[in-house]
Amino acid sequence: MEQANSQTGKRKSKALWISAALIAVVVAGGMGAKFFYEGKVKDLIARSGATVGSVDVFAN
């Protein structure tokens, strides 16, 4: 009986760590995409002759 509980505990612990790692990868990817697109928008604005400070962005 103890061995069965031990195996179940190990599986739950492993699943928890896998979930945490997956969440970390998703968050890191989201942050990378944010920085990538911010850079692209700044380049686009600079090419049009405007400055980034002159553009008013409304955040919700």
N, C-alpha and C positions, 0 to 999 in steps of 0.2 A: 504494500500500500504506500509506504514512504517513497519507494522508487517511482511509482506512478505520479505522485505529487511533485517530486523533484523534476521529473521530465517535463511536466506541464509548466512548472515555474521557469525552467530554462527556456522553453519555447516562448512564453510570454515576455520574458526579459529580452530575448533575441528580437522578437517582433517589435518591441518598444524601441530598441536601438535602431533597427532598420527604419522605422517610421521617423525617428528623430533625424537620422541621416538624410532621408528623402526630403523632409521639410527643409533642412539646411541647404540642400542642393537647389531646391526650388526658389528659396529666398535669395540665394546668391545669384541665380540666373536672372531673377527679376531685377535685382540691383544692377547687374551688368547691362541689362537691356535699357534700364532707365538712363544710365550714364551714356550709353551708346547713342540713344535717340536725342538726349539733351545736346550732345556734341553735334549731331547732324542738324538739329534745329538752329543752333548757334551759327553753324557754317552757312546755312541757307539764309538766315537773316543778314549775316555779314555780306554775303554776295549781293543781296538786294540793296545794299548801301545804308541800311539802318544799323543802329547799335542795339545791343541786347537790352540795355537800360531803357531805351525808348519804347519798348514793346511792353504793353500792360497785359499780363496773363491773369485771368480770374481763376483761382483755385477753389474748388468746392470742398 
